Amino acid sequence: MDLTNDNITEKLDFRYYIRLCRRYWYWFVISVVLCGGIGVFYALSTVPVYQVVANILISDEDSSRPSNAMSELASQFSAGNMMGGTNSVDDEINVVRSHSNLRQTVKDLGLNTGYTVTRFRVFDRDVADKTPVVMTCDPAIADTLGCYIGFKVVVNKEHKVSIKAKANDKTVIADVKDKPFPVTLSTPYGDFVFDKTKYLKKGKGVKMTVGFSSYDASAEGLAESVSIYIPSKRANIISFAVHSPHSQYAQRILNTIIDNYNISGINEKRKKDQKTADFVAERLASISKDLNLSEEDIEHYKRSNKLTDVGADASKWMSRSTTLESQIMNAETELHLLEMTRDFINEPGNEWQLIPALNVNAAVPVDAYNGLLLQRMQLQNTARGENAILKKLDEQISALRDNLKKSLHKAYENASVRLHDLRVQAGESKAQLSKFPEYERQFGNIKRQQAIKEELYLYLLKKQEETSIALANSMPRAKIVDEAYALSEPVNLSKKKLVAIALSIGLIIPVVLIFLFDKLKNKFDTIGELERLTPVPVLGEVCKKTDAGSPLVVKSVGGSTSVAELFRLIRSNLQFILGNTGSKVVLLTSTISGEGKSFISINLASSFAVLGKKVLLMGLDIRNPKLAEYLELSLTDGFTSYIANENITLDSIIQHDVLEKNLDIIVAGPIPPNPSELLQSERVDDLFARLRTVYDYIIIDSAPVGMVSDTFSLVRVADATVYVTRANYTTTKEIGFLNKLYAGKRLPKLSVVLNGTKTAAGYGYGYGEKSGK
């Protein structure tokens, strides 16, 4: 710790501050009584304030509706998405705290009218809906009101009322006195009617204030008092909180805010659903007409093209064409066989040859002809010459041959005709099949238009049903998770806690004041403070003297006063510093005059004299000598006379046995013109050399070192220095000067004494701890 400059830095000494607190104990008593009384009064006048909370869950209004491809497509082009997407929870918070929603709440609950009753003629208390006097007016006034109107209402014990109305608490706009209820107060803004309620007790008066403002201004105030927030970013929950001494009234406010939000949302959804229903009904009528026209087009197309079902008809014609192709191939084969058989028969060389079995038409008797030829061949092998049977058989064969030729010719013509007919039919069938791709394309276009209109018609029918259900059962967007409820513990401090805090403040205030006063003051008044400010050994303290008429305190060895005991303690500590060497010269000085340096010198010298020691007290404050005046001594020659005039002897300036036996005194003498040069004289050294041989202790009352340098001229002849300070007189800056002297070793064996303390508290033996410094 640096104590060698004027800015003294101190460590925090808890024991020191405990002593200060004990000294100013009455501060604590006064502070605790005052703060405790204020705390009790405030606790009695304070009402508990509760936190009322509510929670709602924001649900997706379309989450419960079924969807399909068409509905999803429609939702992509809905008005909400085209305007920027669906509402988020943040958007819903803005809707809940919107001015219109809060304004409707204010209007529903009449929150623009406030009632405050004055209690104890000092405190105003909000009475919410339990007001003894109620005020009503035309609601239109609150819509257009542009200022705040305050009504001072005073009801006497006879229940006659006096009312004074002020606009913005400044201008009186109406005034009535001692009127019975109900009272109509006419103002520039409209008429206000005041009437009593069941809460106005008989035989008792009341003083209260009624505040009236516009719905808009009250909505702004409500927005500031109600907290609306999201408890978690990932949740769709909105929480509400409000502080109020009237928990039920606050619950009504939060529930009404939520109800108005839901009602507004339901109305908006109903408007939307009604517009949707109207649009769907209109589109259904239009689509129904278009669908009928499409079905008529299909009917006309099938009738004109003789179609029942394009696919089935095409399959039928394809099957017919395949059958005709097969029949044509069979007819061509048959015609070819008939032609081969005819050519075989007409060949002359094949007259008696068998006709090959070619599976010709059954109408041609080929088998019968071949049978006759086989019989002839057998008969020819066995008959000889002219055989009648053979001849008859030849006739039969010739006749049958002619008949066979005719049959073949006829069958050939019939086969040719039949083949031609089949080919004609096949051509017609192919021509008809070639038209079916066109039929299918044209019919597909018509059918597609009909299918689109039919699906749209069915979708609109479903949408119409959903809209009808939504209109009949509109659900609120917000699901109430927790209706408004009040927390069990008030948010403000309880009465016991308020009193406890007030008492604690009562204890803290004196501590803070003591600490601040101690830090801000530039003086000290106890030995403990002095020890904290300087490293210089402290010999002790001296209380204020009680006998203002005499500087002498220690009268005898047997003195038992507390001040005498303090001087004995200082004497003992000084002897410890001086040690057991020869004669001791003790130099007493101070920073400035008035610190009691001469008083300490006189009594310190006296305390040594009562021990039987030979003591000399020298007044060497030659610029301002006071020792002779204090001791009421004759103004004879003194120190300056002896040093300046060699003719003056030492014995002539010594006054023997003054105050005490063995106590001699040399006064300062006349004030010299050159004090510094005089103190530097060699005669001063010779004088002290002679005095050391005579006296056991030499006490020098020198000049203040903070004012003149004379004391430093005497350092060469001194063995120890006692630096005198005075309580509530010496400043901390002057202690800083003392510390500089101590650090620079400007004064020999420097120690300090505190003079003028208030009590004679014992110093103890603390000096021994510092003597080695």
C-alpha positions in Angstrom: 0.0 0.0 0.0 1.5 3.3 -1.1 1.1 5.8 1.7 3.9 8.2 0.6 1.6 10.5 -1.4 -1.4 12.6 -0.8 -3.9 10.1 -2.2 -4.0 7.5 0.6 -5.3 4.1 -0.5 -6.9 2.0 2.2 -7.7 -1.7 2.5 -11.1 -2.7 3.6 -11.0 -3.3 7.3 -14.1 -5.2 8.4 -13.3 -4.9 12.1 -12.9 -1.1 11.7 -16.3 -0.8 10.1 -17.8 -3.0 12.7 -16.5 -0.6 15.3 -18.0 2.3 13.4 -21.4 0.6 13.2 -21.3 0.0 16.9 -20.4 3.6 17.5 -23.4 4.8 15.4 -25.8 2.2 16.7 -28.6 4.8 17.1 -28.5 5.2 13.3 -29.6 1.6 12.9 -32.4 2.0 15.4 -33.7 5.1 13.6 -33.3 3.6 10.2 -35.0 0.3 11.1 -37.9 2.0 12.8 -38.5 4.4 9.9 -38.0 1.8 7.1 -40.0 -0.8 9.1 -42.9 1.6 9.5 -42.8 2.6 5.9 -42.7 -1.1 5.0 -45.7 -2.0 7.2 -47.7 1.0 5.8 -46.9 0.0 2.2 -47.7 -3.6 2.9 -51.1 -2.7 4.3 -51.9 -0.5 1.3 -50.6 -3.0 -1.3 -52.9 -5.5 -2.9 -51.6 -8.8 -4.3 -51.1 -8.8 -8.0 -51.7 -12.2 -9.8 -50.5 -13.4 -13.1 -53.4 -14.7 -15.3 -52.4 -17.0 -18.2 -54.2 -18.8 -21.0 -53.0 -21.0 -23.9 -54.6 -21.7 -27.3 -53.5 -24.1 -30.1 -53.6 -22.8 -33.7 -54.9 -25.6 -36.0 -54.8 -25.9 -39.8 -58.3 -25.0 -41.0 -58.0 -27.3 -44.0 -56.2 -30.3 -42.3 -59.5 -32.2 -41.6 -60.9 -31.9 -45.2 -60.4 -34.7 -47.6 -58.3 -34.1 -50.7 -57.7 -35.6 -54.1 -55.8 -34.6 -57.2 -58.4 -32.1 -58.2 -58.7 -30.5 -54.8 -54.9 -30.3 -54.4 -54.8 -28.6 -57.8 -57.5 -26.2 -56.8 -55.7 -25.5 -53.5 -52.6 -24.5 -55.3 -54.6 -21.7 -57.0 -56.6 -20.7 -54.0 -56.7 -17.1 -52.9 -54.6 -17.7 -49.8 -51.7 -19.3 -51.7 -51.8 -16.8 -54.5 -51.6 -14.0 -51.9 -48.5 -15.4 -50.3 -49.2 -18.7 -48.5 -51.1 -19.8 -45.4 -51.0 -17.9 -42.2 -48.2 -18.8 -39.7 -48.5 -18.7 -35.9 -46.7 -15.4 -36.0 -49.4 -14.0 -38.3 -52.0 -15.3 -35.9 -50.4 -13.5 -33.0 -50.6 -10.3 -34.9 -54.3 -11.0 -35.6 -54.9 -11.7 -31.9 -53.2 -8.5 -30.8 -54.6 -6.5 -33.6 -56.2 -3.2 -32.8 -59.6 -4.3 -34.1 -59.7 -7.5 -31.9 -58.6 -5.6 -28.7 -61.0 -2.8 -29.5 -63.9 -5.2 -29.7 -62.8 -6.7 -26.3 -62.7 -3.2 -24.8 -66.1 -2.5 -26.2 -67.6 -5.8 -24.9 -66.2 -5.5 -21.4 -66.4 -1.7 -21.1 -62.7 -1.5 -20.4 -62.6 2.1 -21.5 -64.2 3.0 -18.2 -62.1 2.6 -15.1 -63.1 2.9 -11.4 -60.7 3.8 -8.6 -61.6 4.2 -5.0 -59.5 6.4 -2.7 -58.5 4.5 0.5 -57.0 6.1 3.7 -57.2 9.5 1.8 -53.9 8.7 0.2 -54.0 5.5 -1.9 -56.1 4.9 -4.9 -57.3 1.3 -5.5 -58.7 -0.1 -8.7 -62.1 -1.7 -7.9 -62.7 -3.2 -11.4 -66.3 -4.5 -11.6 -67.1 -4.0 -7.9 -67.5 -0.3 -8.1 -69.9 1.5 -5.7 -70.8 3.9 -8.4 -71.3 3.0 -12.0 -71.2 5.4 -15.0 -73.1 4.8 -18.3 -73.3 6.8 -21.5 -74.0 6.5 -25.2 -71.5 4.0 -26.8 -71.1 6.4 -29.7 -69.3 8.8 -27.4 -66.4 6.4 -27.0 -66.2 6.0 -30.8 -65.5 9.6 -31.4 -64.0 10.8 -28.1 -60.6 12.5 -28.7 -59.5 13.0 -25.1 -59.5 11.4 -21.6 -62.3 12.5 -19.2 -61.7 12.1 -15.5 -64.7 12.3 -13.1 -64.0 13.1 -9.4 -66.9 11.5 -7.6 -67.6 12.2 -3.9 -70.5 10.5 -2.2 -71.5 11.6 1.3 -73.1 9.5 4.0 -76.6 10.6 2.8 -75.6 9.2 -0.6 -75.7 12.5 -2.3 -73.0 12.8 -4.9 -70.8 15.6 -6.2 -69.1 15.2 -9.5 -66.4 17.2 -11.3 -65.4 16.3 -14.8 -62.1 17.3 -16.3 -60.8 16.8 -19.9 -57.2 15.5 -19.9 -57.1 16.2 -16.1 -56.9 20.0 -16.9 -60.0 21.7 -18.1 -63.2 21.4 -16.0 -66.0 20.6 -18.4 -68.9 19.9 -16.0 -69.7 20.1 -12.3 -72.6 19.1 -10.1 -72.9 19.1 -6.3 -75.0 17.2 -3.7 -77.3 15.5 -6.2 -79.3 12.3 -5.4 -78.7 9.2 -7.6 -79.1 8.8 -10.5 -77.2 11.9 -11.7 -77.0 13.0 -15.4 -73.9 15.0 -16.1 -74.0 17.0 -19.3 -70.7 17.7 -21.0 -69.6 19.0 -24.4 -69.0 15.4 -25.4 -72.4 14.0 -24.3 -74.4 13.0 -21.3 -73.0 10.7 -18.6 -75.3 9.0 -16.1 -74.1 8.0 -12.6 -75.9 5.6 -10.4 -75.1 3.7 -7.2 -74.6 -0.1 -7.1 -75.1 -2.7 -4.4 -71.5 -2.2 -3.4 -72.3 1.3 -2.0 -73.0 0.6 1.7 -75.7 2.4 3.6 -74.6 5.3 5.8 -71.1 5.4 4.3 -69.6 7.7 1.8 -67.0 7.1 -0.8 -64.5 9.1 -2.8 -63.5 7.8 -6.1 -62.3 8.6 -9.6 -64.0 7.4 -12.8 -61.8 7.5 -15.9 -63.4 7.4 -19.4 -61.5 7.2 -22.7 -62.2 6.2 -26.3 -62.2 2.6 -27.4 -59.1 3.2 -29.5 -57.1 4.7 -26.6 -58.2 1.9 -24.3 -57.3 -0.7 -26.9 -53.8 0.7 -27.1 -53.5 0.5 -23.3 -54.8 -3.1 -23.3 -52.1 -4.0 -25.9 -49.4 -2.8 -23.6 -50.8 -4.7 -20.5 -51.4 -8.0 -22.2 -48.4 -10.2 -23.2 -49.0 -12.5 -26.2 -46.1 -14.8 -27.2 -45.1 -18.2 -28.5 -43.7 -20.4 -25.7 -41.8 -22.6 -28.2 -40.8 -21.9 -31.8 -41.7 -25.4 -32.9 -45.1 -25.3 -31.3 -48.4 -23.9 -32.7 -49.4 -22.7 -29.2 -50.0 -19.0 -28.4 -49.8 -18.0 -24.7 -51.4 -15.0 -23.0 -50.4 -13.4 -19.8 -51.6 -10.4 -17.8 -50.9 -9.0 -14.3 -53.9 -7.8 -12.3 -55.0 -7.5 -8.7 -58.4 -8.8 -9.9 -57.8 -12.3 -11.2 -61.4 -13.0 -12.2 -61.7 -9.8 -14.1 -58.4 -10.5 -15.8 -59.6 -14.0 -16.7 -62.7 -12.4 -18.4 -60.4 -10.1 -20.4 -58.2 -13.0 -21.7 -61.2 -15.2 -22.4 -62.9 -12.4 -24.3 -59.8 -11.7 -26.4 -59.7 -15.3 -27.4 -63.5 -15.5 -28.0 -63.4 -12.4 -30.2 -60.5 -13.9 -32.1 -62.4 -17.1 -32.7 -65.6 -15.3 -33.6 -63.7 -13.1 -36.1 -62.1 -16.2 -37.6 -65.4 -18.1 -37.8 -67.1 -15.1 -39.5 -64.2 -14.8 -42.0 -64.4 -18.5 -42.8 -68.2 -18.3 -43.2 -67.8 -15.5 -45.6 -65.2 -17.5 -47.5 -67.3 -20.6 -47.4 -70.4 -18.7 -48.5 -68.6 -17.2 -51.5 -67.3 -20.7 -52.3 -70.8 -22.1 -52.1 -72.2 -19.4 -54.4 -69.4 -19.9 -56.9 -69.9 -23.7 -56.8 -73.7 -23.4 -57.3 -73.1 -21.1 -60.2 -70.6 -23.4 -61.8 -72.7 -26.5 -61.2 -75.5 -25.0 -63.2 -73.2 -24.1 -66.1 -71.4 -27.4 -66.1 -74.7 -29.3 -65.9 -75.8 -27.6 -69.2 -72.4 -28.3 -70.8 -72.6 -31.9 -69.7 -76.0 -32.4 -71.2 -74.8 -30.9 -74.5 -71.9 -33.3 -74.5 -74.1 -36.3 -74.0 -76.4 -35.1 -76.8 -73.4 -34.8 -79.1 -72.5 -38.4 -78.3 -76.1 -39.5 -79.0 -76.2 -37.7 -82.3 -72.8 -39.0 -83.4 -73.7 -42.6 -82.8 -77.1 -42.2 -84.5 -75.7 -40.6 -87.6 -72.9 -43.2 -87.9 -75.1 -46.1 -86.9 -72.8 -46.9 -83.9 -73.6 -48.4 -80.6 -70.1 -48.8 -79.3 -67.1 -47.9 -81.4 -64.9 -50.6 -80.1 -67.5 -53.4 -80.2 -68.6 -52.4 -83.7 -65.0 -52.3 -84.9 -64.5 -55.8 -83.5 -67.6 -57.1 -85.2 -66.5 -55.7 -88.6 -63.1 -57.1 -88.1 -64.5 -60.6 -87.4 -66.8 -60.4 -90.5 -63.9 -59.4 -92.7 -61.8 -62.3 -91.4 -64.7 -64.7 -92.1 -65.2 -63.4 -95.6 -61.5 -63.8 -96.4 -61.7 -67.5 -95.3 -64.9 -68.0 -97.4 -63.2 -66.4 -100.5 -60.3 -68.8 -100.1 -62.6 -71.8 -99.9 -64.6 -70.6 -102.9 -61.5 -70.1 -105.0 -60.3 -73.6 -104.1 -63.7 -75.1 -105.0 -63.8 -73.3 -108.3 -60.3 -74.4 -109.2 -61.2 -78.1 -108.4 -64.3 -77.8 -110.6 -62.2 -76.4 -113.4 -59.7 -79.3 -113.2 -62.4 -81.9 -113.1 -64.1 -80.3 -116.1 -60.9 -80.2 -118.1 -60.2 -83.9 -117.2 -63.5 -85.1 -118.4 -63.4 -83.1 -121.7 -60.0 -84.6 -122.5 -60.7 -87.3 -125.3 -58.1 -89.6 -123.9 -59.7 -89.8 -120.5 -63.1 -91.1 -121.8 -62.8 -94.4 -120.0 -60.5 -93.1 -117.2 -61.4 -92.7 -113.6 -61.9 -89.1 -112.5 -59.4 -88.2 -109.7 -61.0 -87.8 -106.3 -60.7 -84.0 -105.8 -63.6 -83.5 -103.3 -65.6 -81.6 -105.9 -69.1 -80.3 -105.2 -71.5 -83.1 -104.0 -74.0 -81.9 -106.7 -71.6 -83.5 -109.4 -72.0 -87.3 -109.5 -68.2 -88.1 -109.8 -68.4 -91.1 -107.4 -71.3 -92.7 -109.4 -69.4 -92.2 -112.6 -66.2 -93.7 -111.3 -68.3 -96.7 -109.9 -69.7 -97.5 -113.4 -66.2 -97.3 -114.8 -64.9 -99.7 -112.3 -67.7 -102.2 -113.1 -67.0 -101.9 -116.8 -63.3 -102.5 -116.1 -64.1 -105.7 -114.2 -66.6 -106.9 -116.7 -64.3 -106.2 -119.6 -61.8 -108.5 -118.1 -64.2 -111.4 -118.1 -66.6 -110.7 -121.1 -65.9 -111.8 -124.6 -67.0 -110.3 -127.9 -70.3 -108.4 -127.8 -71.5 -108.6 -124.3 -74.9 -107.1 -123.7 -74.1 -106.2 -120.2 -71.0 -104.4 -121.2 -72.8 -102.7 -123.9 -75.6 -101.6 -121.6 -73.0 -100.5 -119.1 -71.2 -98.4 -121.8 -74.5 -96.7 -122.5 -75.0 -95.9 -118.9 -71.5 -94.5 -118.6 -71.9 -92.3 -121.7 -75.2 -91.0 -120.5 -73.7 -90.3 -117.0 -70.7 -88.6 -118.6 -72.9 -86.2 -120.4 -74.8 -85.5 -117.2 -71.5 -85.0 -115.3 -70.4 -82.4 -117.8 -73.5 -80.5 -117.4 -73.3 -80.7 -113.6 -69.7 -79.6 -113.7 -70.6 -76.6 -115.9 -73.5 -75.6 -113.7 -71.4 -76.0 -110.5 -68.6 -74.0 -112.0 -71.0 -71.1 -112.8 -72.5 -71.2 -109.3 -69.0 -71.2 -107.7 -67.9 -68.3 -109.8 -71.0 -66.3 -108.8 -70.5 -67.1 -105.2 -66.9 -66.1 -105.3 -67.8 -62.8 -106.8 -70.4 -62.1 -104.1 -67.9 -62.9 -101.4 -65.3 -60.6 -102.9 -67.9 -57.8 -103.0 -68.8 -58.4 -99.4 -65.1 -58.4 -98.4 -64.6 -55.1 -100.1 -67.5 -53.6 -98.3 -66.2 -54.9 -95.0 -62.7 -53.5 -95.6 -64.2 -50.1 -96.5 -66.2 -50.1 -93.3 -63.2 -51.0 -91.2 -61.1 -48.2 -92.7 -63.6 -45.7 -91.3 -63.3 -46.8 -87.7 -60.0 -44.9 -86.9 -61.8 -41.7 -87.8 -64.8 -42.8 -85.8 -62.7 -43.6 -82.9 -60.8 -40.2 -83.0 -64.0 -38.2 -83.4 -65.8 -40.1 -80.8 -62.8 -39.9 -78.4 -62.8 -36.1 -78.6 -66.5 -36.0 -77.9 -66.1 -38.5 -75.1 -63.1 -36.7 -73.6 -65.0 -33.4 -73.3 -67.9 -35.2 -71.8 -65.6 -37.0 -69.3 -63.9 -33.7 -68.3 -67.2 -32.0 -67.7 -68.5 -35.1 -65.8 -65.5 -35.2 -63.4 -65.7 -31.4 -62.9 -69.4 -31.8 -62.2 -68.8 -34.6 -59.7 -66.0 -32.5 -58.0 -68.3 -29.5 -57.7 -71.0 -31.7 -56.3 -68.6 -32.9 -53.6 -67.3 -29.4 -53.0 -70.9 -28.1 -52.6 -71.5 -30.8 -50.0 -68.3 -29.9 -48.1 -69.1 -26.2 -48.2 -72.6 -26.9 -46.9 -71.1 -28.9 -44.0 -68.6 -26.2 -43.3 -71.3 -23.5 -43.3 -73.4 -25.6 -41.0 -70.5 -26.5 -38.6 -67.8 -23.7 -38.7 -65.1 -24.5 -36.1 -62.8 -21.8 -34.6 -59.2 -21.7 -35.8 -57.9 -21.7 -32.2 -58.5 -24.6 -29.9 -58.5 -23.5 -26.2 -55.8 -25.6 -24.4 -56.1 -23.7 -21.1 -58.8 -21.2 -20.4 -57.6 -18.2 -18.5 -56.6 -19.0 -15.0 -54.7 -17.3 -12.2 -51.5 -18.6 -10.7 -51.7 -19.5 -7.1 -48.9 -17.2 -5.9 -49.0 -13.4 -6.5 -46.3 -12.0 -8.7 -45.6 -9.0 -6.4 -44.1 -9.4 -2.9 -46.2 -10.7 0.0 -46.8 -8.5 3.0 -44.3 -10.4 5.1 -41.6 -10.1 2.4 -42.3 -6.4 2.0 -41.8 -5.9 5.7 -38.7 -8.1 5.8 -37.2 -6.2 2.8 -38.0 -2.9 4.5 -36.3 -4.0 7.7 -33.3 -5.2 5.6 -33.1 -1.9 3.9 -33.3 -0.2 7.3 -30.2 -2.2 8.3 -28.4 -1.6 5.0 -28.9 2.2 4.8 -26.8 3.0 7.9 -24.0 0.7 6.7 -24.0 2.4 3.3 -24.1 5.8 4.9 -21.3 5.0 7.4 -19.2 3.6 4.5 -19.8 6.6 2.3 -19.2 9.1 5.0 -16.0 7.4 6.0 -14.8 7.4 2.4 -15.8 10.9 1.7 -14.6 12.6 4.8 -11.0 14.0 4.8 -10.5 13.8 8.5 -10.4 11.1 11.1 -11.4 10.9 14.8 -10.2 7.5 16.1 -6.9 5.9 16.6 -8.0 3.0 14.5 -8.6 5.3 11.5 -5.1 6.8 12.1 -3.5 3.4 12.1 -5.2 2.6 8.8 -3.9 5.8 7.3 -0.2 5.7 8.2 2.5 3.1 8.8 4.1 5.4 11.4 4.0 3.8 14.9 1.2 5.2 17.0 2.1 5.9 20.7 -1.5 6.4 21.8 -4.4 8.7 22.0 -5.4 11.5 24.3 -9.1 12.4 25.0 -10.3 15.9 25.1 -9.4 17.6 28.3 -12.2 18.3 30.7 -10.6 21.2 32.5 -10.5 24.0 30.1 -8.7 26.3 32.5 -5.5 24.4 33.0 -3.3 22.6 30.5 -2.0 20.3 33.2 -3.7 16.9 33.3 -1.4 14.6 35.1 -1.1 16.0 38.7 0.6 13.1 40.5 1.8 9.6 40.1 -1.4 8.3 41.8 -3.7 10.1 39.3 -6.5 7.7 38.3 -8.2 9.6 35.5 -8.5 7.9 32.1 -6.6 10.7 30.4 -3.7 10.3 32.9 -3.7 6.6 32.2 -3.5 7.4 28.4 -0.4 9.6 29.0 1.2 6.9 31.0 0.6 4.6 28.0 2.2 7.1 25.7 5.2 7.5 28.1 5.7 3.7 28.2 5.6 3.4 24.4 8.0 6.3 24.0 10.5 4.8 26.5 10.3 1.6 24.4 11.3 3.6 21.3 14.1 5.5 23.1 15.6 2.4 24.6 18.0 2.3 27.6 20.7 4.6 26.3 21.8 7.9 28.0 19.8 11.1 28.1 17.0 11.3 25.6 15.9 14.3 23.6 12.4 14.0 22.3 11.2 16.4 19.6 7.5 17.2 19.4 6.0 18.7 16.2 2.8 18.7 14.1 1.7 19.6 10.6 0.0 22.9 11.5 -0.8 24.8 14.6 -3.8 24.0 16.7 -3.2 20.2 16.9 -2.3 20.3 20.6 1.5 19.9 20.3 2.2 22.2 23.3 -0.5 20.5 25.4 1.0 17.0 24.7 4.6 18.4 25.4 3.6 19.8 28.8 1.8 16.7 30.0 4.3 14.2 28.5 7.1 16.1 30.3 5.0 16.1 33.5 4.4 12.3 33.2 8.2 11.7 33.1 8.7 14.0 36.0 6.3 12.2 38.3 8.6 9.1 37.8 11.3 11.0 39.5 13.2 11.7 36.3 15.0 14.9 35.7 13.1 16.4 32.9 13.5 19.6 30.9 10.7 21.1 28.8 12.0 23.5 26.0 9.7 25.8 24.1 11.5 26.0 20.7 8.6 27.2 18.6 10.4 30.5 18.4 8.2 32.1 15.7 5.0 31.6 17.7 5.9 30.9 21.3 3.0 29.7 23.4 4.5 27.7 26.2 5.0 30.6 28.6 1.5 31.8 28.0 0.0 28.3 28.6 1.9 27.9 31.9 1.5 31.5 32.9 5.3 31.9 33.3 7.1 35.2 33.5 8.5 36.4 30.3 12.2 36.2 31.2 15.1 35.5 29.0 14.7 32.3 27.1 16.3 30.1 24.4 16.7 32.8 21.8 18.3 35.1 24.4 20.8 32.5 25.3 21.8 31.6 21.7 21.9 35.2 20.5 23.8 36.6 23.6 26.8 34.9 24.9 26.6 36.9 28.1 23.5 35.2 29.2 24.1 32.1 31.3 22.3 28.8 31.1 21.1 28.9 34.6 19.5 32.2 34.0 17.1 30.9 31.4 16.0 27.7 33.2 12.9 27.9 35.4 13.1 25.1 38.0 10.4 22.8 39.4 7.6 24.2 37.3 4.3 22.3 37.8 6.1 19.2 39.1 9.3 18.6 41.1 12.2 17.7 38.7 10.4 19.5 35.8 12.4 22.4 34.5 11.4 24.7 31.7 13.2 26.8 29.1 10.8 29.2 27.3 11.4 30.4 23.7 12.3 33.9 24.6 12.0 37.0 22.3 11.1 36.3 18.7 14.3 36.7 16.7 14.5 38.3 13.3 16.4 35.3 11.8 15.0 32.1 13.4 16.4 29.6 10.9 20.0 31.0 11.2 19.7 31.1 15.0 18.7 27.4 15.1 21.7 26.6 12.9 24.1 28.2 15.5 26.8 26.1 17.1 25.7 27.3 20.4 22.6 25.2 20.0 24.7 22.1 19.7 26.8 23.1 22.8 23.6 23.9 24.7 22.1 20.4 24.1 25.5 18.8 24.9 25.5 20.5 28.3 21.8 19.7 28.9 22.2 16.0 28.2 24.6 15.8 31.1 22.0 17.3 33.5 18.6 15.9 32.4 17.3 12.4 31.9 14.7 13.6 29.3 14.6 16.7 27.3 11.1 17.4 25.7 11.2 20.0 22.8 8.0 21.8 21.8 9.1 22.8 18.3 7.3 24.5 15.4 4.8 22.7 13.0 6.8 21.1 10.2 4.0 21.8 7.7 4.4 25.6 8.1 8.1 26.3 8.7 11.3 24.5 8.4 12.6 25.3 11.9 12.0 21.8 13.2 14.3 20.2 10.6 17.1 22.4 12.1 16.6 20.6 15.4 16.7 17.1 14.0 20.5 16.9 14.6 20.1 17.2 18.3 17.0 14.9 18.8 16.9 11.2 19.5 13.2 10.7 18.7 10.3 12.6 17.2 6.6 12.6 18.4 4.3 13.8 15.7 1.0 15.2 17.1 -2.3 14.9 15.3 -5.7 16.0 16.3 -9.0 14.1 15.8 -11.5 15.8 13.4 -8.8 18.5 12.8 -5.9 16.9 11.0 -6.7 16.0 7.4 -5.8 12.9 5.5 -3.8 15.0 3.2 -1.7 16.1 6.1 -1.2 12.5 7.1 0.1 12.0 3.6 2.7 14.6 4.3 3.6 12.7 7.5 4.0 9.5 5.5 6.3 11.3 3.1 8.5 12.4 6.1 8.4 8.8 7.4 9.3 7.3 4.1 12.1 9.8 3.6 13.4 9.4 7.1 13.5 13.1 7.6 12.8 12.8 11.4 14.5 10.4 13.8 12.5 7.6 15.3 9.3 9.1 14.2 6.0 8.2 16.0 2.6 9.7 16.2 0.1 10.7 18.9 -3.7 11.3 18.3 -5.0 14.2 20.4 -8.6 15.2 21.1 -10.5 11.9 20.8 -14.0 11.6 22.1 -13.6 8.6 24.4 -10.8 7.2 26.5 -10.9 3.8 24.8 -7.8 1.9 25.7 -5.2 1.6 23.1 -3.9 -1.7 24.3 -0.5 -3.0 23.3 -0.8 -2.6 19.6 2.2 -0.3 19.4 4.5 -3.2 19.9 3.4 -4.6 16.6 4.5 -1.4 14.8 7.6 -0.5 16.7 9.7 -2.4 14.3 8.6 -0.5 11.3 
